[in-house]
């Protein structure tokens, strides 16, 4: 069963030039993708949420599966399952908590290991601290329970990772955050419109001043509202930039043209949720500048020359987005989820398109499409699989090329709507379909019935 058409949370951090895989707190992710490395061994790790899973008999209590990277790729043999029922995790497993629905990963305490913040509907927001052995020692953060968006970045440019939270309209907990959950400072921007809530936080340095900025997407009930930019400041300020942009959701900030300014790629869906199923979907890349997001923009659809497929109602081209250098040429590529794509006559089977980067940013030139009907991709394209509902680009085998992680939370594998994920390795020509890793609740021996495994991929 497909989820309701409420906008899902997606957050991402700035991707700029190559840096080491295990850098200092607050360091920008490498060009190969977000560096989420809980044990700091140089291999990107994955945290995959199943927020609708039954835990201890509680419906939709939810859990998160942590999978560590290795020279051979994702290590499924040593997966760790984290839920409210796990020893030491604050809160209790209760109905409809949707644990892990929101998340953010970064080295918040500055010890060189990536930490993981997890939110839910009812219980406390928690942080699990990275260590040589991986994630450990969960601590509740001093926030009211919420399922509003979470994101990470360096908003004041001091080299310490900050946590962006849904306190007021925009809230920032400045790092370093102590092991007891106390932040170094806090900034809260109150709501200016009572009926205007947030969909997503997308964080990255748009202005090139060394302090990350925040893009917020908005709406109320079924209506989309304007997208806004908030500039980060060295004085812990968060200031709204003049003007706004068309309603959108999802997104990633990356320096696609490598001019030193982060560029914002997003899914433009129209003015209401109904547009998501009635329109094909559009990706807009708006380029950064010293003053913020500029008027220079690129629009890409499935009718753009070189992009596989054609515009069809309900394709949702761009519903999920991720940036990273798959080919190793130094330019971030853009992974585009097309979860509503029909494969032949199979409705909403889903696909993913990789738009290759270059000096002019991502274009249709050399674009590649992947679905479960492509030779080498495990599984079969089935109605309402929504393959590509979430995408991530991360270098799980540390070969300096981002790997493509794709999820289909409505995959029957074999239980109904249990969900599944795939890892396609990066290469100089793009993701390859040889030796694709795939994992499901069944293969990981965790609860699967209507779990919607892969609803969120932490970044």
C-alpha positions in Angstrom: 0.0 0.0 0.0 1.3 3.4 -0.9 1.7 6.0 1.8 -0.5 9.1 1.9 0.8 12.0 -0.2 2.1 14.0 2.7 5.6 15.2 1.9 8.3 13.0 3.3 11.2 14.5 5.2 14.6 14.6 3.4 17.7 16.4 4.4 21.1 16.6 2.9 24.4 18.4 3.4 26.7 20.3 1.1 28.9 18.3 -1.3 31.9 20.2 -2.5 35.5 19.3 -3.4 37.1 16.0 -2.3 38.2 15.8 1.3 39.3 12.9 3.4 36.7 10.3 4.4 37.2 10.8 8.1 37.6 14.6 8.6 37.2 16.9 11.6 33.8 17.7 13.1 31.9 19.9 10.8 33.9 19.0 7.7 32.0 19.0 4.5 31.2 15.6 3.0 33.4 14.5 0.2 32.5 14.8 -3.5 31.7 11.1 -3.5 28.7 11.7 -1.2 27.8 12.2 2.5 30.3 10.8 4.9 28.3 8.9 7.5 31.0 6.9 9.2 29.9 5.8 12.7 33.1 3.8 13.4 35.5 6.1 11.5 37.0 3.3 9.5 36.8 5.2 6.2 33.8 3.3 4.9 30.4 5.1 4.7 27.8 3.4 6.8 24.0 3.2 6.3 21.1 3.8 8.7 17.8 2.5 7.2 14.5 3.3 8.9 11.4 1.1 9.0 9.1 3.5 10.9 5.9 1.4 10.3 7.3 -1.8 11.7 5.7 -3.6 14.6 8.0 -3.8 17.7 7.2 -5.7 20.9 3.6 -6.0 19.6 3.2 -2.3 19.1 1.9 -1.2 15.7 4.1 1.3 13.8 6.5 1.6 16.6 9.4 1.5 14.2 13.1 0.6 14.1 16.3 1.6 12.4 18.8 -0.8 10.9 22.5 0.2 10.9 24.7 -1.4 8.3 28.4 -0.7 8.2 30.5 -0.2 5.1 33.5 -2.4 4.3 36.0 -3.2 1.5 33.4 -5.5 0.0 30.5 -3.0 0.4 27.6 -3.1 2.9 28.2 -5.7 5.6 24.8 -7.3 6.1 26.1 -10.0 8.3 26.6 -7.6 11.2 23.6 -5.4 11.0 22.4 -3.7 14.2 18.7 -3.1 14.9 17.8 -0.1 17.1 14.4 0.6 18.4 12.7 1.9 21.6 12.8 -1.7 22.9 16.7 -1.8 22.6 18.6 -1.7 25.8 19.6 1.8 26.8 17.5 3.6 24.3 15.3 6.3 26.0 11.5 6.0 25.6 9.3 3.0 25.2 8.0 1.1 22.1 4.4 2.4 21.7 1.8 2.3 18.9 2.4 4.8 16.1 5.7 6.2 17.4 7.3 5.8 13.9 10.8 5.7 15.5 13.4 6.8 13.0 11.0 8.7 10.7 13.4 11.7 11.0 17.1 11.5 11.3 20.4 13.5 11.0 24.0 12.1 10.9 27.1 14.1 11.7 30.0 14.3 14.3 28.1 16.4 16.8 30.5 16.0 19.7 33.7 16.5 17.7 35.4 13.2 18.5 35.9 12.1 14.9 33.0 9.6 14.8 29.7 10.3 13.1 26.7 10.3 15.5 23.1 9.6 14.7 20.1 11.6 15.8 16.7 9.9 15.5 13.2 11.4 16.0 9.7 10.0 16.1 6.1 10.9 16.6 5.8 10.5 20.4 9.0 9.6 22.1 12.1 11.7 22.9 14.5 12.7 20.1 17.7 10.7 20.8 21.4 10.7 19.7 23.5 7.6 19.5 27.2 8.4 19.7 29.8 7.0 17.3 32.7 5.0 18.5 35.4 2.6 17.2 32.8 -0.1 17.7 30.0 1.9 16.0 27.0 3.5 17.5 26.5 3.3 21.3 25.2 5.1 24.4 21.9 6.6 23.4 21.0 9.9 25.1 17.7 11.8 25.0 18.0 15.4 23.7 16.0 18.1 25.5 13.3 18.6 22.8 9.6 18.0 23.0 8.6 14.8 21.1 8.0 15.6 17.4 8.3 14.3 13.9 9.4 17.6 12.4 12.5 17.6 10.2 16.1 17.2 11.3 19.2 18.2 9.5 22.9 18.7 10.2 25.6 21.2 9.0 27.9 24.0 10.3 25.6 26.9 10.4 28.0 29.3 12.2 31.1 28.1 10.3 33.1 27.4 13.4 34.1 23.8 12.4 31.7 22.1 14.8 28.6 20.3 13.5 25.3 21.8 14.4 21.8 20.2 14.5 18.9 21.9 12.7 15.6 21.0 14.4 11.9 21.9 14.1 11.9 24.3 17.1 9.8 27.3 16.1 10.2 27.7 12.3 13.9 27.0 12.3 16.0 26.0 15.4 19.7 25.3 15.5 21.5 23.5 18.3 25.1 24.6 17.9 27.9 22.1 18.4 29.8 20.7 20.0 27.0 18.8 21.7 28.1 17.2 25.0 27.6 13.5 25.7 24.7 14.6 28.0 22.9 16.2 25.1 23.7 19.9 25.9 24.5 22.1 22.9 27.0 24.9 23.0 24.4 27.5 22.1 20.9 27.7 20.6 19.1 29.9 18.0 15.4 29.8 17.4 13.5 31.6 14.6 9.8 31.7 15.6 6.9 31.0 13.3 5.9 34.0 11.3 2.8 32.4 9.7 0.6 30.4 12.0 -0.6 28.0 9.4 2.7 27.5 7.6 4.6 24.4 8.7 7.9 23.0 7.5 8.3 20.0 5.1 12.1 19.8 4.9 15.4 21.3 6.0 18.2 21.3 3.4 21.5 22.5 4.7 24.6 23.7 2.8 26.8 26.7 2.1 25.0 28.5 -0.7 26.8 31.8 -0.3 30.4 30.4 0.0 31.2 32.2 3.2 32.1 29.1 5.2 28.8 29.1 7.2 26.1 26.7 6.1 22.7 28.1 5.0 19.3 26.5 5.4 16.6 26.0 2.8 13.1 25.4 4.1 10.2 24.0 2.2 6.7 24.6 3.5 3.0 23.9 3.3 -0.2 23.5 5.3 -2.5 20.5 5.0 -2.6 19.8 1.2 -1.2 23.1 0.0 2.4 23.8 -0.9 3.9 27.2 0.2 6.9 29.1 -1.0 10.5 27.8 -0.5 12.8 30.0 1.6 16.5 30.5 2.2 17.9 31.3 5.7 21.6 32.5 5.8 23.8 31.1 8.5 26.1 33.5 10.4 29.4 33.5 12.3 27.5 35.2 15.2 25.0 32.2 15.5 22.4 34.1 13.6 19.9 32.6 11.2 18.5 35.3 8.9 15.9 35.0 6.2 17.1 36.0 2.8 14.8 38.3 0.8 12.3 36.7 -1.5 11.2 33.1 -2.0 10.9 30.4 -4.6 8.2 28.2 -6.0 6.8 25.5 -3.7 9.0 22.4 -3.6 10.0 19.4 -1.4 13.0 17.2 -1.0 16.3 18.5 -2.0 20.0 18.6 -1.8 22.7 21.3 -1.8 25.9 20.6 -3.7 28.5 22.6 -5.6 27.5 21.1 -8.9 29.6 23.4 -11.1 32.5 23.7 -8.5 32.5 27.5 -8.4 32.6 27.6 -4.6 28.9 28.2 -4.0 26.4 25.5 -3.1 23.6 24.9 -5.6 20.1 23.8 -4.6 18.4 20.9 -6.4 14.8 20.3 -5.6 11.5 18.6 -6.6 9.0 21.1 -7.9 5.5 19.6 -7.6 3.2 22.6 -8.1 1.0 24.1 -5.4 -0.8 21.2 -3.9 -0.2 17.5 -3.1 -2.6 16.6 -5.8 -0.1 17.9 -8.3 2.3 15.1 -7.3 0.0 12.5 -8.9 -1.2 14.6 -11.8 2.1 16.0 -13.0 5.2 14.2 -14.2 7.6 15.9 -11.9 10.4 18.5 -12.4 13.9 18.9 -10.9 15.1 22.4 -10.6 18.7 23.3 -9.9 19.1 26.8 -8.6 22.7 28.0 -8.5 24.3 29.7 -5.4 26.0 33.0 -5.3 27.5 35.4 -2.7 24.1 36.8 -2.1 22.2 33.5 -2.0 20.3 31.5 -4.5 20.5 33.2 -7.8 18.2 33.6 -10.7 20.4 31.2 -12.7 18.6 27.9 -12.8 18.4 24.6 -14.8 15.2 22.7 -15.1 15.3 18.9 -15.9 12.4 16.6 -16.7 12.1 13.3 -18.5 11.6 15.3 -21.7 15.0 16.8 -21.4 17.3 15.5 -24.1 19.3 12.5 -22.9 17.1 11.7 -19.9 15.6 8.2 -20.2 11.8 8.0 -20.3 9.1 10.5 -21.1 7.0 12.8 -19.0 3.9 11.0 -17.7 1.4 12.0 -15.1 2.3 10.8 -11.6 5.9 9.8 -12.4 7.2 12.0 -9.6 10.5 12.6 -11.3 12.6 14.1 -8.5 10.5 12.9 -5.5 13.9 11.8 -4.0 17.2 13.4 -4.7 20.9 12.8 -3.7 24.2 14.2 -4.8 27.6 12.6 -4.9 30.4 11.8 -7.3 29.6 8.4 -8.8 32.1 8.6 -11.7 35.1 10.0 -9.8 35.6 13.0 -12.1 35.3 15.5 -9.2 31.8 16.8 -10.1 28.8 15.8 -8.1 26.2 13.7 -10.0 22.5 13.8 -9.1 20.4 10.7 -8.3 16.8 11.3 -9.1 14.1 9.0 -7.7 11.1 8.4 -10.0 8.9 6.3 -7.8 5.7 6.7 -9.7 7.3 5.6 -13.0 5.4 2.9 -14.9 7.6 0.1 -16.2 6.0 -1.1 -19.4 2.4 -1.6 -18.3 3.3 -2.0 -14.6 2.0 1.1 -12.8 4.2 2.8 -10.2 6.9 0.2 -10.3 9.4 3.0 -10.0 12.9 3.8 -11.3 16.0 5.9 -10.6 17.8 8.2 -13.0 21.4 9.3 -12.6 22.2 12.7 -14.0 25.9 13.0 -14.6 27.7 16.1 -13.4 30.1 18.4 -15.1 31.3 22.0 -15.4 27.7 23.1 -16.3 26.1 21.0 -13.5 24.0 17.9 -14.1 22.4 17.5 -17.5 20.7 14.8 -19.5 24.0 13.9 -21.3 24.8 10.3 -20.5 22.0 9.9 -18.1 21.3 6.4 -16.9 18.1 4.7 -15.7 17.7 1.8 -13.3 14.7 -0.3 -12.3 13.9 -3.8 -11.2 13.4 -4.7 -14.9 17.0 -3.9 -15.7 19.2 -7.0 -16.1 21.3 -7.5 -12.9 18.9 -5.6 -10.6 17.4 -8.2 -8.1 13.7 -8.4 -8.0 10.8 -7.8 -10.4 9.0 -4.6 -11.2 5.6 -4.8 -9.6 2.7 -2.5 -9.3 3.1 0.0 -6.5 6.7 -1.0 -5.5 7.7 2.7 -5.7 11.4 1.7 -6.4 13.3 5.0 -6.0 11.2 6.4 -3.2 14.4 7.1 -1.4 17.9 7.5 -2.8 21.4 8.1 -1.4 24.9 8.4 -2.8 27.6 7.3 -0.4 30.9 5.6 -0.8 30.4 2.4 1.2 33.5 0.6 -0.1 35.8 3.6 0.0 37.0 3.6 -3.6 36.4 7.3 -4.1 33.3 6.8 -6.1 29.8 7.1 -4.6 27.6 4.1 -4.6 23.9 4.4 -5.4 21.6 3.2 -2.6 17.9 2.9 -3.6 14.9 1.9 -1.5 11.4 0.7 -2.2 9.5 0.9 1.1 6.4 -0.8 -0.5 8.3 -3.8 -1.9 6.8 -7.1 -0.9 9.9 -9.0 0.1 8.2 -11.4 0.8 5.9 -9.9 3.4 3.4 -7.2 2.3 5.0 -3.8 2.1 8.0 -4.9 4.0 10.4 -2.8 1.9 13.8 -3.4 0.5 17.1 -1.6 -0.4 19.7 -2.0 -3.1 23.3 -0.9 -3.4 24.7 -0.3 -6.9 28.5 0.3 -6.9 29.9 3.4 -8.5 32.3 3.3 -11.5 33.8 5.8 -14.0 30.8 5.2 -16.2 28.1 5.4 -13.4 26.4 2.8 -11.2 27.0 -0.8 -12.3 24.5 -3.7 -12.2 27.1 -6.4 -11.4 27.1 -7.8 -7.9 24.3 -5.6 -6.6 23.8 -5.9 -2.9 20.2 -6.1 -1.8 18.7 -6.5 1.7 15.2 -6.7 3.2 13.8 -7.3 6.7 13.5 -11.0 5.8 17.2 -11.3 4.9 18.2 -9.3 8.0 15.9 -11.4 10.1 13.9 -8.4 11.5 10.2 -7.6 11.6 8.9 -7.1 8.0 5.2 -7.1 7.7 4.2 -3.6 6.5 7.4 -2.3 8.0 8.2 0.1 5.1 11.9 -0.6 5.4 13.8 2.1 3.6 11.3 4.9 4.3 14.3 7.1 5.4 18.0 6.8 4.6 19.9 8.8 7.2 22.4 11.4 5.9 
